[in-house]
Amino acid sequence: MKTLRVNDTDMAYLDIGAGKPLVCVHGSLNDFRAWMAVLKPLSAGRRLIVPSLRHFFPEHWDGQGGKFTMAQHIADTIAFIEGLGVGQVDLIGHSRGGHLAFRLALQRPDLVDRLVLAEPGGQLDESLAPESAAAAPPAAALKGFVAEAAGKIAAGDLDGGLRAFIDGVNGPGSWDALPAADRQMREDNAYTLVAQVNEGRQPYTRAEAEALAVPTLFVGGADTPGILPVILRALAAHVKGARTVILPNAGHSMFRQQPAAFAKAVLEFLAD
């Protein structure tokens, strides 16, 4: 593990392999450990750089004070890439990290050669909302899972809060089905969810999707329920030249559930 001083914090990261740099940004309740299943294939012939964002493990944070906003994490990641001194990178973002990567590529396309968005999280504004209300689950649902989970965690019920969030995103029973290591990672980052409620994340707009000029691949899991597949389809339909890969027998954690298929899809896109 290495650290790089970014703005006013030390960002921890893994740095594996050699070649063109590929940066992976984790999602909610995750950290650099989220990518363990794909470290080997993604670092074959590449320099794979996997950071933990501000206030996530290995930092020990109680959810109080600090600077936990989407804007701060975007600024930190921009400064992190600049601080590496490697020029343009390929960038992968998953879930909340996909939202971050989308906005980073909009703000600083000079830093990103190719972009991979694995079920980016967030909400759609009216310009991207599906015409059929039946085609889209309530946009407030995901935000509701975060609020419910954050309330329980703030009250000291970590297990109840994490179950509410994981089951809300992935379907009933998902928390209990997680392997011990994955549960531990969520527990280590539980208090970041308390701050995420007020992180200031803005909805995606059609104008933003159409303005994204970086070659982009969207990756989804065929079994992911709820709003996330709707967001993926809406963005992919308006990002010029975007490609989409849906992995069978996988949900929102597709790169842990189908690591070989995920790595193959990503590497083929990056090499094209």
N, C-alpha and C positions, 0 to 999 in steps of 0.2 A: 504494500500500500504506500502511495505517495501523497503528499499534500502540496497545494499551490495556494498562495495567499491571493485572495480575490476580494476586491473592495475591502471590507473590514472583517473578513472571515477566512479560515483555512478550509478549503474544499479538499476532502479526501477523495482519492481516485485510484483505480487500478489501471496499469499501463502495461499492455501485453503485446508482444510481437513487434514486427517491423514492417514498414511499407506506408502506403497512403493512410492517413489517420481516419478512423471511424469512431465517432463519439456517440455513446448510448445514454439517454436520459430516462430515468426511472419514473414511475407513477406514484400515486398516493400510497402511503404506508409502506413504501419500498425504499431501497437504497441500492448501492452498487452490487449487493449480493443477489438482486433480482435476476441478473443476467448470467448466473453461474452455468446454467444448462447450455448456453450458446457461446461461452467464452472461447472454447476450443475451435469450433468451426468458423466463427467470425474473425478470429485472429490469425487464421491461416492466410499468409501473404498480406496481412494488414497490420497496422498498428492500432490496436483496439484500446480505446480510452473510455473508462466507465466511472463517472463521478457520482458521489452522493451530494445532493443539494443541501443548501444551508438548513441547519436544524435537524437533518436526518442522520441516522446512525452512520458513522461512529460517534457523532456528537450526542451527548446526553442532554436532552432538553425537556423541560417540564411544561412547555406550551405557554409559558408566561414571558412577557417582554420579547426581546428579539425583533427580527424583521422577517416575517413570514407573509409575503404577498406574491402573487404571480409576477407582478412587475419586477420585484426584487430578484426573484429566481431567474427571470429572463436576463436582467442586467448582469447577474452573477455568471450566468452561462456564457454570455457574450464576452465578459472579461476573462473567463476561464479559457475560452478558445483563443482569444487574443494572447493571453499569457503563456499558452503552450508554444507560441511562436512557430506554428507549423503551416500557416497560411490557411487555405480553404480546407474544410473537412467534409466528409459525409456524415450525416446526422440522423440518428434514429431516436424517436420519442414514443413512449408507450403511455397511453391513458392520459393522466395529467401531464406527463412529460411530453406527450404528443401535442397537447395544447401549447405547451411552452415552445416546442420545436417549431410549430406552425408560425407562431408570432415572432420567434427569433428570425426565421427565414424571411418573413415579411420585412422586418426592421433592418436586417443585415444580410441581404442576399450575397454580399461579397464574401461572407464567411462560410457559406454553404455551397458545396458542389452538387450533391444529391441529397434528397430528403426522404426518409421513410417514416410514415405515421402509422403506428400500430394502434388502431381503435382510439383515436384522440378523444379525450374527454371534454366536457363542457356543455354548452347549450347553443341552439340555433336561434337567430333572430327571425323576424317575420319574413325576411327576404329569402330565407333558406328553408322555411317550414314546408313540409310536404303538403300538397294540395288536399290530399285526403286525410282528415283527422284520424281515421281508422288506421292509417299507415304508420302513425307515430304514437308511441306511448307518451304519456304526459311529460313535458320537458322538465317539470318541477320534481319529478320522481327522484332522480339522482341527487339533486340538491337536498331533497328531503331525507334521503338515506344518510347524507353527510351530517345534517343537522341532528338527526336522531342519535347517530353514533357519537357525535361530538358531545352531546349532552350527557350521555351515559358515561363516556370516558372522563369527562370533567368531574362527574360525581363519584369517580373511583371504580366504576364498573367496566373495567377494560374488556373482559370477556364478552359482556353483553353488547358493548359498543362496537367491538370488532365484528361480532357475529351480525349485528344489524347492517353494517356497511358491506361486508363481504357477501352476505346472502342477498342484500339488496342489489348489488351489482351483478353477481354471478348466478343467482338463483338459490332457493331454499336448500339448506344442507351443505352449502359450499364451505362454510367456515369449519364445520366439524370434519369435512373430508380433506382439509388441507394437511399435507405432511407436517411433521413437527417443526422442521427447519423453516418452512414458510410461515407457520403460525408465529414462531419466535421473531421473525423479521417484522411482522405486523405489530407484535407487542412492543418491540424495541422502538417503533416509530409511532406508537399510538397517539401521543400528545400532539403530533403535527396535525392530526385531523381536527383537534379543537381549534387550532388557528386557521385551518383551511376554510372554515365557515365564512370568515371575513377577509378572504384573500384578494378580493377585487377582480376576480376573473370575469372577463367580458364575453358576451355571446359572439359566436362567429357570424359574419355577414357575407352575403353574396359578393359584395364588392371586394372584400378581403380575399375570398377564395379565388376570384377572377384575377386579382392582382399578384397572386403567388407565382413568381417567375422561375422558381427552382424546379428542376425535374423531380417529380414526386411519385412515390409508391405508397398506396394504402394497403395495409394488411389487416385482415379481420379473422375472427374465428367463426366458423359456421354455426356454432351452438351458442353464441353470445346472445343473451336475452336483452330486452329493454331498449333504451334510447341509443346506446352506443353504435349499433349497426346503422341506425337511421342517420346519425351524424356522419358516419363514414361515407354513406352513399350520397348524402347531400353535398358534402365537400368535394368528393371525387367527381361529381357531375359538373362542377364549376371550376376546378383547377385545370388549367389548360394542359392537355397532354398527359394527364394523370393516369397511372395504371393501378389496377386493383387486383389483389390476390386474396381469396377467402380459403382458409385452411380447414379441411374437414376434420371432424373428431377433435375440435378445439373450441375453447371459449375465449374469454377476455385475456386469460394468461397464456395465449397461444404459443409463445416462445418457450414456455416451460412445459406445456402439454405436448407440443409437436416441435421440438427443437431442430430436428434435422430438416423438416419441411420449411420451417421459418427461415433458417439460415440459407437454405437453397434459394428460396424466393428472393431474399434480400441480396445475396451475393450475385445472383444472376442479373438483378436490376442494376446493382452498382457497377458491374463489369460491362454492361451494355454501352 
